[in-house]
């Protein structure tokens, strides 16, 4: 409303004489209002959603007159009178509107998507929009366009070489980890699906990827076939290009669900990105030949990320059997700086022998607030406390941001540093 008043009030009046001049004036005023709404809301939309609709001016040009002049009056008439036909007409008009707008939404470039702009550029962009919308005739209105440029050009810098940025996202009872190096990005698991129309891929993972300036993923790892780890995968694959998929899931399941040909995650597979070493420790080739249907927690993909003597271990939902196998076959690969606790800290995992072999400085429990499984189990928490590890949990601390480099790890929890006055301080 402030934008509408800003571009319509206190402007020099024009009094048309002929009907076609009045019609032209009305169209010009409507176009000016739509231009103001599109331009003025752009900084706010980029700040909140990292996207702006490019077809909204045309969509509003169709929808606003139809809804304002026909749908709303017919609906009010049908509400006030004991007659049904105005409501049927209004419903038919809405169906017509949807048929007209659906092709616009289906256009390949219907929405501008980008990174999360810094706060100073949002403020500067808002001032630039206000300056551009000044009354015609005022000098140097074009300067407002320059003030808008930082919104689009100030992209988040990627990590330097030999470093990795690791974000363990808060997806509730589930797991999703984003790993970014200088020129590559990887997603390990994608969090749970909440319903047929809502999942953490759409609501949490993709917005975080876009905010970080990640437009595509080089790889996607789906540790095993549980909803809390793969429920958001379809939304991620729909939202952006993904180079490859590796999983312990049966290939047929992935091909049906995601229309992609997967590769198995096997112990011994490794690769290097920008000075960062990635290696799978589990499952073994023999495990892959004897996969359960569906694959069990014990067959989760276990990924080790290393830079020099610093290591991060992502364990999926592996339990005691897989831990014992790793101790027997990969003990020298288990010492870890930061460990994402197996199976969200359930009592069926994190044995004393496994904790003694990994001996992490930090342990992250990715679990939901008051989850029905009561993860993490108190005995598991105590074992890690006894080992001297610093404990972090997504239900208390929110997302965990890790900056990994050769000299060590910098670990920061989101919620303590972004606490709002209306937030409760959770004490587990």
C-alpha positions in Angstrom: 0.0 0.0 0.0 2.9 2.4 0.7 4.3 1.8 -2.8 0.9 2.4 -4.4 0.4 5.7 -2.4 4.0 6.7 -3.2 3.6 6.5 -7.0 0.0 7.8 -7.2 -0.4 10.5 -4.6 0.8 14.1 -5.0 1.5 13.8 -8.7 0.5 16.5 -11.2 -3.1 15.8 -12.3 -4.1 15.2 -15.9 -7.7 15.7 -17.0 -8.5 13.8 -20.2 -11.3 15.0 -22.4 -12.2 12.0 -24.5 -13.2 8.5 -23.4 -10.2 6.9 -25.1 -7.9 9.4 -23.3 -9.4 8.4 -20.0 -9.0 4.7 -20.9 -5.4 5.3 -21.8 -4.8 7.2 -18.6 -6.3 4.3 -16.5 -4.0 1.8 -18.3 -1.0 4.0 -17.7 -1.8 4.4 -14.0 -2.3 0.6 -13.6 1.0 0.0 -15.4 2.8 2.4 -13.1 1.4 0.8 -10.0 2.4 -2.7 -11.3 5.9 -1.4 -12.1 6.1 0.1 -8.6 5.0 -3.2 -7.0 7.5 -5.3 -9.0 10.5 -3.0 -8.5 9.8 -2.0 -4.9 9.2 -5.5 -3.6 12.2 -7.0 -5.4 14.7 -6.3 -2.5 12.3 -7.8 0.0 11.5 -10.9 -2.1 15.2 -11.6 -2.6 15.9 -11.2 1.1 13.1 -13.5 2.2 12.9 -16.1 -0.7 16.0 -15.6 -2.9 13.6 -15.4 -5.9 11.5 -13.0 -7.9 8.8 -13.9 -10.4 9.5 -12.5 -13.8 6.0 -13.2 -15.1 4.1 -11.5 -12.2 3.5 -8.2 -14.1 1.7 -10.1 -16.9 0.0 -12.4 -14.5 -1.3 -9.5 -12.4 -2.4 -7.7 -15.5 -4.8 -10.6 -16.1 -5.6 -11.6 -12.6 -6.2 -8.3 -10.8 -9.0 -6.9 -13.2 -10.7 -10.3 -13.4 -10.7 -10.9 -9.7 -11.4 -7.3 -8.6 -14.2 -6.5 -11.1 -15.9 -9.9 -11.5 -14.9 -12.6 -9.0 -15.1 -10.6 -5.8 -18.4 -8.9 -6.7 -20.0 -12.2 -7.8 -18.8 -13.9 -4.6 -20.2 -11.1 -2.4 -23.5 -11.2 -4.3 -23.7 -14.9 -3.8 -23.1 -14.5 -0.1 -25.7 -11.8 0.4 -28.5 -13.3 -1.7 -30.1 -16.7 -1.5 -28.9 -17.5 -5.0 -26.2 -20.0 -6.1 -25.5 -18.9 -9.6 -23.2 -16.0 -8.7 -20.9 -18.4 -6.8 -20.9 -20.8 -9.8 -20.0 -18.0 -12.1 -17.2 -16.8 -9.8 -15.9 -20.4 -9.6 -15.9 -20.7 -13.4 -14.0 -17.5 -13.7 -11.4 -18.7 -11.3 -10.9 -21.9 -13.3 -10.5 -19.8 -16.4 -7.9 -17.7 -14.7 -6.0 -20.7 -13.6 -6.0 -22.0 -17.2 -4.6 -18.7 -18.4 -1.9 -18.5 -15.7 -0.7 -22.1 -15.7 1.3 -21.6 -19.0 3.0 -18.6 -17.5 4.1 -20.6 -14.5 5.4 -23.4 -16.8 7.8 -21.1 -18.7 11.4 -22.1 -18.2 12.5 -18.7 -16.9 9.4 -17.7 -15.0 11.3 -17.1 -11.8 14.6 -15.4 -11.1 16.6 -17.5 -8.6 19.8 -16.4 -6.9 21.9 -16.3 -3.7 20.9 -14.6 -0.4 21.9 -10.9 -0.7 23.7 -9.4 2.3 21.7 -7.0 4.5 23.5 -3.9 3.4 22.7 -4.6 -0.3 19.0 -5.1 0.6 18.8 -1.7 2.2 20.7 -0.1 -0.7 18.4 -1.8 -3.2 15.3 -0.6 -1.4 16.6 3.0 -1.5 17.5 2.5 -5.2 13.9 1.4 -5.9 12.4 4.4 -4.1 14.8 6.7 -6.0 13.8 5.1 -9.4 10.1 5.6 -8.6 10.4 9.4 -8.0 8.1 11.6 -10.1 9.1 12.1 -13.7 11.2 15.1 -14.3 13.4 14.8 -11.2 17.0 14.6 -12.3 19.3 11.5 -12.0 16.6 9.0 -11.3 18.8 6.5 -13.2 21.1 6.4 -10.2 18.6 4.1 -8.5 19.4 1.3 -10.9 23.0 1.4 -9.9 22.0 1.0 -6.2 20.1 -2.1 -7.2 23.1 -3.8 -8.7 24.7 -5.1 -5.5 21.5 -7.2 -4.9 22.4 -9.3 -7.9 26.2 -9.1 -8.2 27.4 -9.6 -4.6 27.5 -13.4 -4.7 28.7 -15.3 -1.6 32.4 -16.2 -2.0 33.1 -20.0 -2.2 35.6 -21.5 0.3 39.3 -21.2 -0.6 41.3 -24.1 -1.8 42.1 -26.7 0.8 39.1 -25.8 2.8 35.5 -27.1 3.1 32.2 -25.5 4.3 30.0 -28.1 5.9 26.4 -27.3 6.9 24.5 -29.9 8.9 21.0 -28.6 8.3 18.2 -28.6 10.8 15.6 -30.8 9.1 14.0 -32.2 12.3 14.2 -35.9 12.8 16.4 -36.7 9.8 19.7 -35.8 8.2 20.9 -33.4 5.4 24.5 -32.2 5.1 25.8 -29.8 2.5 29.5 -29.9 1.7 31.0 -27.1 -0.4 34.6 -26.8 -1.7 36.1 -24.1 -3.9 34.5 -25.4 -7.1 32.2 -28.3 -6.1 29.2 -29.0 -3.9 27.8 -32.2 -2.4 24.6 -33.1 -0.6 24.7 -36.1 1.8 21.0 -37.1 2.5 18.1 -34.8 2.0 16.0 -34.9 5.1 12.4 -36.3 5.6 9.2 -35.9 3.6 6.4 -34.5 5.7 3.5 -35.1 3.3 2.8 -35.6 -0.4 3.2 -31.9 -0.9 5.8 -30.9 1.7 9.3 -32.2 2.4 12.6 -30.9 3.8 14.2 -30.8 0.3 11.7 -28.1 -0.8 11.4 -26.3 2.5 15.0 -26.5 4.0 17.6 -27.9 1.7 17.0 -26.1 -1.6 16.6 -22.6 0.1 19.9 -23.2 2.0 21.6 -24.2 -1.3 20.3 -21.1 -3.1 21.2 -18.8 -0.2 24.8 -20.1 -0.3 24.9 -19.4 -4.1 24.9 -23.1 -5.0 23.1 -23.4 -8.3 23.9 -27.1 -9.0 25.3 -30.1 -7.1 28.2 -32.2 -8.3 26.9 -35.2 -6.3 24.1 -36.5 -4.1 24.6 -39.3 -1.6 21.6 -41.1 -0.3 22.9 -43.1 2.6 20.0 -45.6 2.8 16.3 -46.0 2.0 14.6 -44.3 5.0 12.2 -41.4 4.7 14.1 -39.2 7.1 17.2 -39.4 4.9 15.8 -39.5 1.4 12.4 -37.9 1.7 13.5 -34.6 0.2 15.6 -36.0 -2.7 13.0 -35.7 -5.4 12.5 -31.9 -4.6 16.3 -31.3 -4.8 16.6 -33.2 -8.1 13.6 -31.2 -9.5 15.1 -27.8 -8.3 18.6 -28.0 -9.7 21.0 -30.1 -11.8 22.8 -33.0 -10.0 25.8 -34.6 -11.4 25.7 -38.1 -9.9 23.9 -40.1 -7.3 25.5 -42.7 -5.0 23.6 -44.8 -2.6 23.2 -48.1 -0.8 19.6 -48.2 -2.1 18.7 -50.7 -4.7 19.2 -49.2 -8.2 15.6 -50.0 -9.3 14.2 -48.0 -6.4 16.2 -44.9 -7.4 15.4 -45.3 -11.1 11.7 -45.4 -10.4 11.6 -42.7 -7.7 14.1 -40.2 -9.2 14.4 -41.2 -12.9 18.2 -41.4 -12.5 20.7 -44.2 -12.9 22.6 -44.5 -9.5 26.0 -45.7 -8.6 26.7 -47.8 -5.5 28.6 -46.3 -2.6 31.4 -48.9 -1.9 34.2 -48.9 0.6 37.4 -47.9 -1.1 35.9 -45.4 -3.5 37.5 -42.0 -3.1 38.0 -38.7 -4.9 39.6 -35.3 -4.4 38.0 -31.9 -4.9 40.0 -28.7 -4.5 42.4 -30.2 -1.9 39.6 -32.0 0.0 39.6 -35.8 0.1 36.4 -37.8 0.2 36.3 -41.6 0.8 33.6 -44.2 1.4 34.3 -46.5 4.3 31.1 -48.6 4.1 29.4 -50.7 2.8 31.9 -53.2 1.3 31.5 -54.8 -2.1 30.4 -58.0 -0.3 27.8 -56.1 1.6 26.5 -54.7 -1.7 26.1 -58.2 -3.2 24.0 -59.2 -0.1 21.8 -56.1 0.1 18.6 -56.4 2.1 15.4 -55.4 0.4 15.0 -52.6 1.4 18.6 -51.9 2.5 18.9 -51.8 6.3 20.4 -49.2 8.5 23.6 -51.3 8.7 24.2 -50.8 5.0 24.3 -47.0 5.2 26.9 -45.2 3.1 29.6 -44.0 5.5 31.6 -41.0 4.1 34.8 -39.6 5.4 35.9 -36.0 4.5 39.5 -35.2 5.2 41.8 -32.2 4.9 45.3 -33.0 6.3 44.8 -34.4 9.8 41.2 -33.0 10.1 38.4 -35.5 9.4 34.6 -35.4 9.4 32.7 -38.7 9.5 29.1 -39.0 8.1 27.6 -42.3 9.2 23.9 -42.3 8.2 22.0 -44.7 10.3 24.6 -47.5 10.8 24.3 -49.5 14.0 26.4 -51.9 16.1 27.0 -54.5 13.4 28.3 -51.9 10.9 30.4 -50.3 13.6 32.0 -53.6 14.5 32.7 -54.2 10.8 34.4 -50.8 10.5 36.4 -51.5 13.6 37.6 -54.8 12.1 38.3 -53.5 8.6 38.9 -49.7 8.7 40.1 -48.9 12.2 42.9 -46.7 11.0 40.4 -44.6 9.1 38.1 -43.9 12.1 39.9 -41.2 14.1 37.7 -38.2 13.6 37.6 -34.5 14.4 33.8 -34.2 14.0 31.4 -37.1 14.0 27.7 -37.0 12.9 26.4 -39.5 15.4 25.2 -42.8 13.9 21.5 -43.3 13.8 20.7 -39.9 15.5 22.2 -41.2 18.8 20.0 -44.3 19.2 20.9 -46.9 21.8 21.5 -49.4 19.0 24.6 -47.5 17.9 27.6 -45.6 19.2 29.2 -48.5 21.1 32.0 -47.8 23.5 34.5 -49.4 21.2 33.4 -47.2 18.3 33.6 -44.1 20.3 37.1 -45.0 21.6 38.2 -45.6 18.0 36.8 -42.4 16.5 37.4 -40.2 19.6 35.8 -37.1 18.1 36.3 -33.6 19.4 32.7 -32.7 18.3 29.6 -34.9 18.0 26.5 -33.7 16.2 23.1 -35.3 16.8 20.7 -34.6 14.0 17.3 -35.1 15.6 13.9 -33.5 15.9 12.6 -31.7 18.9 10.7 -34.2 21.2 11.0 -36.9 18.5 9.0 -40.1 19.1 12.1 -42.2 19.2 13.6 -40.3 22.2 16.9 -39.7 20.2 19.5 -39.2 21.4 19.5 -41.9 24.1 20.8 -40.7 27.5 23.3 -43.6 27.7 24.8 -42.6 24.3 25.0 -39.0 25.4 26.9 -40.0 28.5 29.3 -42.2 26.6 30.3 -39.2 24.3 30.5 -36.9 27.4 32.8 -39.4 29.0 35.0 -39.4 25.9 35.5 -35.6 26.3 33.6 -34.6 23.1 31.6 -31.4 22.7 28.0 -32.3 22.0 25.8 -30.5 19.6 22.2 -31.3 18.7 20.0 -29.8 16.0 16.9 -29.8 18.2 18.7 -27.5 20.6 21.3 -25.7 18.5 19.6 -25.6 15.1 21.9 -26.0 12.0 25.6 -26.6 12.6 28.0 -24.7 10.4 31.5 -26.1 10.1 34.5 -24.4 8.5 37.1 -27.1 7.9 40.8 -26.4 7.0 44.2 -27.9 7.6 44.7 -26.1 10.9 41.4 -27.2 12.5 37.7 -26.9 12.5 35.6 -23.8 13.3 32.1 -25.0 14.5 29.2 -22.6 15.0 25.6 -23.4 16.0 22.9 -21.3 14.4 20.4 -20.9 17.1 22.6 -19.6 20.0 23.9 -16.9 17.7 20.5 -16.0 16.1 18.3 -16.3 19.2 15.1 -14.2 19.1 13.3 -12.9 22.1 10.3 -15.2 21.4 12.5 -18.3 21.3 12.6 -20.7 24.2 16.0 -21.9 25.4 15.8 -25.7 25.1 17.5 -27.5 27.9 17.7 -31.3 27.1 
